[in-house]
Amino acid sequence: MSVTVEQVNEALKAIVDPNTQKDLVASREARNVRVEGGEVAVDVELGYPARSQIEPIRQQVVAALRALPGVSSVSANVYQKIVAHSVQRGVKTLPGVKNIIAVASGKGGVGKSTTAVNLALALAAEGASVGMLDADIYGPSQPTMLGITGRPESRDGKTLEPMEGHGIQASSIGFMIDLDTPMVWRGPMVTQALEQLLRDTNWRDLDYLVVDMPPGTGDIHLTLAQKIPVTGAIIVTTPQDIALIDARKGLKMFEKVGVPILGIVENMAIHVCSNCGHAEHIFGEGGGERMAKEYDIEYLGGLPLDIRIREQADSGKPTVVADPDSQVAATYRQIARRVAVKIAEKARDMSLKIPSIVVQNT
């Protein structure tokens, strides 16, 4: 008695991807089922960076299919495929960049830049090609956090090659000025600088470009939302009421301009004393989760107020690369995976596949 394709699909329906929370058939991750006698082969396509997830999912698939009566061998090809997804209407996609993730806070001092760089590094650690755009023209911090020094190269005198740190492509105004040089610029100059940094950098086949936004809801945010193809935004806050007020403003600004909110990250959620182990909610408790429920968006996770996170970012080796086996690094990777899964669930960008129609006189 040989197994049927229908039996294989039923077995695949019983396997739930822990990252999407959907079974392999409903999520359309399982494809190209082949059955020849007792030999079964299946492809499983994951739409998110999944280096650490591929083998566990493959083992689940093999075990489930081998348990079917009549199956003698199983071949499961599990792989990741990251594609471009839809952005705001009327905005063209960027060459060399599939998806743009804006990381915003509304308020300064909540650890937005540290969160942005660790999320970028977490996506890269899971096998994605990642870039970092430091959009904070007045206070660029990514050169320090990524441990990058020197000036960017220009091969044609018009465009810039991205600098690199820990496998991340990066562009920042901080690469072109001294650390102690203030940017005394008005709004139009700042927005022009941002557009140039974004469009005149030769990004090389990025799956994700993470944009570290400046605090507030000013000119740069409007430029990003109206002219730059943003796949989705992440709001970073602390549990403190003052921070949540500004985080709400940032969230509503993105909603108004049609940029979907991927979720909320709560920084400094709890502090554990390094001497006695006492845990204390210094900035309040549960503010980020309450805000997520209020606006019906996902609470992506909370991070502790931990001196090591600050020390590692300041030293140019953020937590995900400095201490990859730590609980904090695991939290960053979990948040990054959820963000990537939410992007993968969005409609695909078809603009590059639609041919342009040219009418000529004949």
Secondary structure, DSSP 8 states (H G I E B T S, - for coil): ----HHHHHHHHHT-EETTTTEETTTTT-EEEEEEETTEEEEEEEESS--TTTHHHHHHHHHHHHHTSTT--EEEEEEEE----B--STT----TTEEEEEEEE-SSTTSSHHHHHHHHHHHHHHTT--EEEEE--SSS--HHHHTT--S----SSSSSB--EEETTEEEEEGGGTS-TT------HHHHHHHHHHHHHSB---SEEEEEEE--SSSSHHHHHHHHHS---EEEEEE-SSHHHHHHHHHHHHHHHHTT--EEEEEE-S--EE-TTT--EE-TT-SSHHHHHHHHTT--EEEE----HHHHHHHHTT--HHHHSTTSHHHHHHHHHHHHHHHHHHTS-B--TTTS--------
